[in-house]
Amino acid sequence: MSNSIEAVDDLITASNGSWKFDQQVANNFDSHVVKSVPFYKELQRMVIEISDYFVKEKSAIYDLGSSTGTTISLLHERHSLKSNIDFFGIEESASMVESSKAKCNYPNTHFIFQDITSPTMSLENASFITSILTMQFIPINQRVKVIQKIYDGLVEGGAFVLIEKIICDNSLFEIPWLELYWDFKERQGLTDSMIRQKSKSLRGVLKPLTLKQNIDLLTKVGYSNVEVFFKWYNFIGLIAVKGN
């Protein structure tokens, strides 16, 4: 049976198990993500507001898997009056990095073309680190190392914000939450065939954990302060603060 390339949005196509953040996705990501992620704009607003409590002068801000630079751009706008802050977006898609640089081109803003699982990735003197729908694409056996590096890169009192798609701790809710998520996508104008093809394109690429498993990863590396700040069916937002 052939593995055909089909539409997952009006201007994005993909085949089974082949989802990539390539040039085609980069060109249309900002509109596609709003159709695909519930409350995406609200989540961005929440992240920026939360940052007020943690971003310090003479520190760094990182967004891991920075896609087209939306989060870094908003964080820069929010904290531009603070002194000696460097903003870093780390992204493994070259197309996304180019889009980010066009969107947010400031002397203290840096977009780095790098896989966040790379041993050479460096996080230093960070008061605020975000991972918005990124960790779910990392092989599970590599996540502890990445989350440990995030913890080590934070200053005392610094915060890590993690937003993820999850699977249910209780299997009773898995199908209802998934179907309600599909209903959301349909309301955004995506067709049944687009919704199904996107799901097929993520086979073996997206590796979500349960809420409990995500919290366990955070506490395992040293976080003692972890809180859920957002939950919508099979999407969650967590904040973890380093120190007591």
Summary of the structure (lengths in Angstrom):
residues: 244
radius of gyration: 17.7
end to end distance: 56.0
largest distance: 58.6
contacts: 766
relative contact order: 0.16
helix: 41%
strand: 24%
